[in-house]
């Protein structure tokens, strides 16, 4: 995979537009995020390793492809990452799940960690880190650093929206981590929010603002 993949599938783009609209209700926003995460999951898991398994169909035996190696790990950057996590788990229910608690200091725009719990044997798994917004990139880069310190070697980052500043920050800090997103927006505003964006993803998911 290249460092950046923008998923331009019509269903992805249509659902993203609905999510951007200010009048979209919280419940609808959550449902759209779940649906779009499943579509994005097809792209981020495209290169999962496969092996052959001998099976019996109703008519004849055959060698058929199945996933190989250890079960992948999904790591959500709390809290908004859980919106993407839930949808992907519906497609890959056997995945191991981890959580990284980070919040952005509104004055410094730097990440502050408050929780870290991930599956074992990260070095033997594909690790998909999920967070709807790649804005400044500081929290995302910090999360990936923590995962590497925990042994992860094969990491991908999945987000709904990305800003050029966040993409550049991630590429500088972790050039080995591919990014999959539905759109790259114009810029960040003075408060570090993606423009035109869709607002605060966590607040819109949970109706907290």
Secondary structure as GFF3:
##gff-version 3
##sequence-region A 1 209
A	DSSP	beta_strand	4	6	.	.	.	ID=ss1
A	DSSP	alpha_helix	10	20	.	.	.	ID=ss2
A	DSSP	alpha_helix	26	44	.	.	.	ID=ss3
A	DSSP	beta_strand	50	56	.	.	.	ID=ss4
A	DSSP	beta_strand	61	67	.	.	.	ID=ss5
A	DSSP	beta_strand	73	78	.	.	.	ID=ss6
A	DSSP	alpha_helix	81	91	.	.	.	ID=ss7
A	DSSP	beta_strand	96	104	.	.	.	ID=ss8
A	DSSP	beta_strand	111	117	.	.	.	ID=ss9
A	DSSP	three_ten_helix	122	124	.	.	.	ID=ss10
A	DSSP	beta_strand	126	130	.	.	.	ID=ss11
A	DSSP	beta_strand	133	134	.	.	.	ID=ss12
A	DSSP	alpha_helix	138	149	.	.	.	ID=ss13
A	DSSP	beta_strand	154	158	.	.	.	ID=ss14
A	DSSP	beta_strand	161	163	.	.	.	ID=ss15
A	DSSP	alpha_helix	164	173	.	.	.	ID=ss16
A	DSSP	beta_strand	178	181	.	.	.	ID=ss17
A	DSSP	beta_strand	183	185	.	.	.	ID=ss18
A	DSSP	beta_strand	187	188	.	.	.	ID=ss19
A	DSSP	beta_strand	194	195	.	.	.	ID=ss20
A	DSSP	alpha_helix	201	206	.	.	.	ID=ss21
###
